[in-house]
Each structure stands twice: as structure tokens, then as C-alpha cells.
Amino acid sequence: MNLLILIGAALLSFASPAIGRVEHNVRYADGKRGSMDVYIPRRVAADTPLVVFVYGGSWQSGEKSIYRFVGAVLASRGFVTVIPDYRVYPQVVYPDFLRDNARAVAFARSHAAEWGADPNRLVLMGHSAGAYNVAMLALDRRWLAEVGMDPRRDILGVVGLSGPYDFLPLRDPIYKTIFGPPDTLPDTQPINHVDGAAPPMLLFAGANDTLVDPGNSTRLAAAITAHGGHATAKIWPRHTHVSMLTAILNPFREHPAVLENIVSFIDSLPLRASNRAAA
């Protein structure tokens, strides 16, 4: 990790709100990157949502310690928040990082009650490549099925920030290695798994994002809506790829409505009919 990232992470952590407690390095899988941090609010109730946040890093980097501010902010708003590490390139390629994310989600759901959260109020949230990962878990049922879950039954909603959901053709040789041969590439795209039955999605992007085309968010939302599903996309003026996430932290909140929209979306998600009996 370079010095700028270390300084940035320290500043973000310093600016983060106070919360109840953090359980560090909870293991959900073997290996160096098979652990998660759990951020628990000061007060939890029977219906406290559980948010699993997946960070980005171009499927090549990232670690949960950098995103303490995300866990702290969401916990300060009453959500038990889980941030897992997961394997990235060159250790793995598609779809193994999705399998890691699926294992983390299944572990979090099975342990939600221990942290005071409702396992039936499970929300996935991600930024950049992490937004891709959570969108794929919600849209392509194969990955959660491998761990005994079904996104149509078990995921209440999805929040994607600055996400790539429809990004072919690939030009970077590293991405061509990560996502595989040309004949299978369409299967790697979240937009190609839309059927209208996935959980509701809130998709935000910054108008000044020069890393991921903001049209990824609007195209995915339009496809979901066209299939009879529920998705909202909003392109935020003046925001960039990174500031779309840091906007949730108070010192950086030029647009406080970013966090408020996310909180309102999570709070308003109704229990699915299949989960009401268990609630």
C-alpha cells in the first residue's frame, strides 16, 4: 500500500463517526484474505438491517482496513455493516472473486443474529468493482446458489456506487486475463443477467467519473425496469469515481443527500413475502 493510500485511510478513519464496537478479522474462509470486519451500532433492534459492503480496486487490489469509514458511517446510521476481504487478481480470476463474496455474504447472514442484525434484512452494497460484484450476486443466481442462498429470496436490496455493469469490449490486457476468453465474456456482464426478478437496486454514479462510464448505471437500471423489475439510477453532478463513495462521510459531503438517499432506500425496503413468516 502506498503512502498516499495510507494517509488517506488515516484521514478517513479519523473523520469517521463513533459507533458501538467493531469485531475485526472475523474469519469466513481460509487464507490471508478470508476475513471480515463487522461494525455494530451502539443500539440494535430486532429489525436492524445487515449491510455487506464490497470494496473495489479493479479486481486487483483493496483491503477492508481502508474502508473503515464506510463501516463507521453505516453503523452510525443503525446498520450492522460487514466489510470482507476477498481474493483478487493475480491470485484469482473471474468468477472466483464472486465465489469469495458469496461465501462472505452467506457467513454474514448466518451470523447476523449474533451481531444483533436481522438476517432477513440483508442488503448488498458495493463501490466500483465491488458494485459489479454485488450486482452479479443479485442478478446471476449461480454464485449465491453455491452457498445455499437465492438472491430473490435472501437479498432485500442492492446499492451500487460507480459500478461497471455493461463494460464490453475489453481493451486492457489485464481485464482480458481476469474475465476470460471472448466467447464467454457476455456471461460476465451483469446487464446480461437481468430478468426483472432480482432485488431492488439503487445505482449512483458521478457525472465526472472518468474511470467507469456513468452510463453503466443508467443502462442497467433501464434494463431492469424494462423487464418489470425495480431499479433507480441517479447521476450526481460534480462527483467523480472516488467521491461518489467518500460523499457519505461528513467532511466530504458536498451532497449530503447521497447518504440520506442510501439510508432511506435501505430503511424503506419491505420484507419479501418469503421472509415474512421468518421475521
C-alpha positions as CSV (number, residue, x, y, z in Angstrom):
1,M,0.0,0.0,0.0
2,N,1.5,3.3,-1.0
3,L,1.9,6.3,1.3
4,L,-1.0,8.3,-0.2
5,I,-3.4,5.5,0.4
6,L,-2.1,5.1,4.0
7,I,-2.6,8.9,4.6
8,G,-6.0,8.9,3.0
9,A,-7.1,5.9,5.0
10,A,-5.9,7.5,8.3
11,L,-7.8,10.8,7.5
12,L,-11.0,8.9,6.6
13,S,-10.8,6.9,9.8
14,F,-10.2,10.0,11.9
15,A,-13.2,11.7,10.4
16,S,-15.5,8.7,10.9
17,P,-18.3,8.9,13.4
18,A,-18.2,6.9,16.7
19,I,-20.1,3.6,16.8
20,G,-20.7,0.8,19.2
21,R,-18.0,-1.7,18.5
22,V,-16.0,-3.4,15.8
23,E,-15.2,-7.1,15.5
24,H,-12.0,-7.3,13.5
25,N,-10.8,-10.2,11.4
26,V,-13.8,-12.5,11.7
27,R,-12.9,-15.5,9.6
28,Y,-15.4,-16.7,6.9
29,A,-12.9,-18.7,4.8
30,D,-9.3,-20.0,4.9
31,G,-6.4,-17.9,3.6
32,K,-5.0,-14.5,4.2
33,R,-8.0,-12.7,2.6
34,G,-10.7,-14.8,4.1
35,S,-11.7,-12.5,6.9
36,M,-14.2,-9.6,7.5
37,D,-14.6,-6.7,9.9
38,V,-18.1,-6.2,11.5
39,Y,-19.3,-2.7,12.5
40,I,-22.0,-2.8,15.1
41,P,-24.2,0.2,16.1
42,R,-24.5,1.4,19.6
43,R,-28.1,0.2,19.6
44,V,-29.5,-2.7,17.7
45,A,-33.1,-3.8,17.4
46,A,-34.9,-6.9,16.1
47,D,-35.3,-5.4,12.7
48,T,-31.7,-3.9,12.3
49,P,-30.6,-4.3,8.7
50,L,-27.4,-6.1,7.8
51,V,-25.3,-4.5,5.1
52,V,-22.5,-6.3,3.4
53,F,-20.2,-3.7,1.7
54,V,-17.8,-4.9,-1.0
55,Y,-15.0,-2.6,-1.9
56,G,-13.5,-2.0,-5.4
57,G,-10.0,-2.0,-6.7
58,S,-10.3,-3.1,-10.3
59,W,-10.5,-6.7,-9.1
60,Q,-6.7,-6.4,-8.4
61,S,-6.4,-4.6,-5.1
62,G,-8.1,-3.4,-1.9
63,E,-8.4,-4.3,1.7
64,K,-11.0,-3.8,4.4
65,S,-8.9,-1.6,6.6
66,I,-9.1,1.2,4.0
67,Y,-12.9,1.3,4.3
68,R,-13.3,1.7,8.0
69,F,-15.1,5.0,7.3
70,V,-17.8,3.1,5.3
71,G,-18.4,0.7,8.2
72,A,-18.4,3.5,10.7
73,V,-20.8,5.7,8.8
74,L,-23.3,3.0,8.1
75,A,-23.2,1.7,11.6
76,S,-23.7,5.2,12.9
77,R,-27.0,5.2,10.9
78,G,-28.1,2.0,12.6
79,F,-26.9,-0.7,10.2
80,V,-24.8,-3.7,11.2
81,T,-22.1,-3.5,8.5
82,V,-19.8,-6.2,7.3
83,I,-16.7,-5.5,5.1
84,P,-15.0,-8.6,3.8
85,D,-11.6,-9.0,2.2
86,Y,-11.7,-11.3,-0.8
87,R,-9.1,-12.7,-3.3
88,V,-8.2,-10.6,-6.3
89,Y,-6.0,-10.9,-9.4
90,P,-3.4,-12.3,-9.8
91,Q,-4.3,-14.8,-7.1
92,V,-7.7,-15.5,-8.8
93,V,-9.7,-14.5,-11.8
94,Y,-13.4,-14.4,-12.7
95,P,-15.5,-16.0,-11.2
96,D,-13.5,-16.9,-8.0
97,F,-13.8,-13.4,-6.5
98,L,-17.6,-13.7,-6.9
99,R,-17.4,-17.0,-5.1
100,D,-15.5,-15.4,-2.2
101,N,-18.1,-12.6,-2.0
102,A,-20.9,-15.2,-2.0
103,R,-19.2,-17.1,0.9
104,A,-18.8,-13.9,2.8
105,V,-22.4,-13.0,2.3
106,A,-23.6,-16.4,3.4
107,F,-21.4,-16.3,6.5
108,A,-22.7,-12.8,7.4
109,R,-26.3,-13.9,7.0
110,S,-25.8,-17.0,9.2
111,H,-24.1,-14.9,12.0
112,A,-26.3,-11.8,11.7
113,A,-28.3,-12.6,14.9
114,E,-25.0,-12.8,16.9
115,W,-24.3,-9.2,15.9
116,G,-27.9,-8.0,16.6
117,A,-29.0,-7.8,12.9
118,D,-32.0,-9.3,11.2
119,P,-30.8,-11.9,8.6
120,N,-34.0,-11.3,6.6
121,R,-33.0,-7.7,6.1
122,L,-29.8,-8.3,4.2
123,V,-28.6,-5.6,1.8
124,L,-25.6,-5.7,-0.5
125,M,-23.6,-2.6,-1.2
126,G,-20.5,-2.0,-3.3
127,H,-18.3,0.6,-4.9
128,S,-16.6,0.3,-8.3
129,A,-15.6,-3.3,-8.9
130,G,-17.4,-4.1,-5.6
131,A,-20.6,-2.7,-7.1
132,Y,-20.1,-5.1,-10.0
133,N,-19.6,-8.0,-7.6
134,V,-22.8,-7.3,-5.6
135,A,-24.8,-6.7,-8.8
136,M,-23.6,-10.1,-10.1
137,L,-24.5,-11.8,-6.9
138,A,-28.0,-10.3,-7.1
139,L,-28.6,-10.9,-10.8
140,D,-26.8,-14.1,-11.6
141,R,-28.2,-16.7,-9.2
142,R,-25.4,-19.2,-9.6
143,W,-23.0,-17.7,-7.2
144,L,-25.2,-17.5,-4.1
145,A,-26.8,-20.8,-5.1
146,E,-23.4,-22.4,-4.4
147,V,-23.7,-21.4,-0.8
148,G,-27.4,-22.3,-0.4
149,M,-28.8,-18.9,-1.0
150,D,-31.1,-17.3,-3.6
151,P,-30.9,-13.5,-4.2
152,R,-34.6,-13.4,-5.0
153,R,-35.4,-14.8,-1.5
154,D,-32.5,-13.8,0.6
155,I,-31.3,-10.3,-0.6
156,L,-33.5,-7.4,0.3
157,G,-31.8,-4.8,-1.9
158,V,-28.6,-3.7,-3.6
159,V,-26.8,-0.3,-3.5
160,G,-24.2,0.2,-6.3
161,L,-21.8,3.2,-6.4
162,S,-19.7,3.9,-9.5
163,G,-20.2,0.4,-10.8
164,P,-19.3,-1.2,-14.1
165,Y,-22.2,-3.4,-15.2
166,D,-22.0,-3.3,-19.0
167,F,-18.4,-2.7,-20.0
168,L,-17.6,-4.7,-23.1
169,P,-15.5,-4.7,-25.2
170,L,-12.4,-5.1,-23.1
171,R,-9.3,-3.3,-24.2
172,D,-6.9,-3.7,-21.2
173,P,-4.9,-6.9,-21.4
174,I,-5.2,-7.5,-17.7
175,Y,-9.0,-7.3,-17.8
176,K,-8.9,-9.8,-20.7
177,T,-7.0,-12.1,-18.5
178,I,-9.3,-11.6,-15.5
179,F,-12.5,-12.1,-17.4
180,G,-11.5,-14.8,-19.8
181,P,-11.9,-15.6,-23.5
182,P,-14.1,-13.5,-25.8
183,D,-16.7,-16.2,-26.4
184,T,-17.6,-16.3,-22.6
185,L,-17.3,-12.5,-21.9
186,P,-21.1,-11.7,-22.4
187,D,-21.8,-14.0,-19.4
188,T,-19.6,-11.8,-17.2
189,Q,-21.8,-8.8,-17.6
190,P,-24.4,-8.0,-15.0
191,I,-26.7,-6.4,-17.6
192,N,-26.9,-9.8,-19.4
193,H,-28.5,-11.5,-16.4
194,V,-31.4,-9.1,-15.9
195,D,-34.8,-10.8,-15.7
196,G,-36.8,-8.4,-13.6
197,A,-36.9,-10.8,-10.6
198,A,-33.8,-9.5,-8.7
199,P,-34.0,-7.5,-5.6
200,P,-34.5,-3.7,-5.9
201,M,-31.4,-1.7,-6.8
202,L,-30.2,1.8,-6.1
203,L,-27.4,2.8,-8.6
204,F,-25.4,6.0,-8.2
205,A,-22.6,7.4,-10.3
206,G,-20.7,10.6,-10.6
207,A,-21.1,12.8,-13.7
208,N,-17.4,13.4,-13.7
209,D,-16.4,9.7,-13.4
210,T,-13.6,9.2,-15.9
211,L,-12.8,5.6,-14.8
212,V,-16.2,4.0,-15.2
213,D,-18.8,5.3,-17.7
214,P,-21.8,6.6,-15.6
215,G,-23.9,5.1,-18.4
216,N,-23.3,1.7,-16.8
217,S,-25.7,2.7,-14.1
218,T,-28.4,4.1,-16.3
219,R,-28.3,1.2,-18.7
220,L,-28.6,-1.4,-16.0
221,A,-31.5,0.5,-14.3
222,A,-33.2,0.8,-17.7
223,A,-32.8,-2.9,-18.5
224,I,-34.2,-3.9,-15.1
225,T,-37.1,-1.6,-15.4
226,A,-37.8,-2.8,-18.9
227,H,-38.1,-6.4,-17.5
228,G,-40.5,-5.3,-14.8
229,G,-38.0,-5.1,-12.0
230,H,-37.2,-2.2,-9.6
231,A,-34.1,-0.1,-10.1
232,T,-33.3,3.6,-9.7
233,A,-30.3,5.3,-11.2
234,K,-29.0,8.8,-10.4
235,I,-26.0,10.6,-11.9
236,W,-24.7,13.1,-9.4
237,P,-23.2,16.3,-10.8
238,R,-19.6,17.2,-9.9
239,H,-18.9,13.8,-8.4
240,T,-16.1,11.6,-9.5
241,H,-15.5,7.9,-9.3
242,V,-14.0,8.1,-5.8
243,S,-16.1,11.0,-4.4
244,M,-19.2,9.0,-5.1
245,L,-18.2,6.9,-2.1
246,T,-16.4,9.5,0.1
247,A,-19.5,11.7,-0.2
248,I,-21.1,9.6,2.6
249,L,-18.5,10.9,5.1
250,N,-19.5,14.1,6.8
251,P,-16.4,16.3,6.0
252,F,-16.7,15.4,2.3
253,R,-20.4,15.7,2.0
254,E,-20.9,18.4,-0.6
255,H,-24.1,16.4,-1.3
256,P,-25.5,15.2,2.0
257,A,-28.4,13.7,0.0
258,V,-26.1,10.9,-1.2
259,L,-26.0,9.3,2.2
260,E,-29.6,10.2,3.0
261,N,-30.8,8.6,-0.2
262,I,-28.9,5.4,0.6
263,V,-30.3,5.3,4.2
264,S,-33.8,6.0,3.0
265,F,-33.6,3.2,0.4
266,I,-32.4,0.6,2.9
267,D,-34.9,1.7,5.5
268,S,-37.8,1.5,3.1
269,L,-37.1,-1.9,1.7
270,P,-40.0,-4.2,2.6
271,L,-39.5,-7.8,3.7
272,R,-40.0,-10.2,0.8
273,A,-43.1,-12.4,1.2
274,S,-41.0,-15.5,1.5
275,N,-39.2,-14.0,4.5
276,R,-42.2,-12.5,6.4
277,A,-43.0,-15.7,8.1
278,A,-39.5,-16.0,9.5
279,A,-39.3,-12.4,10.7
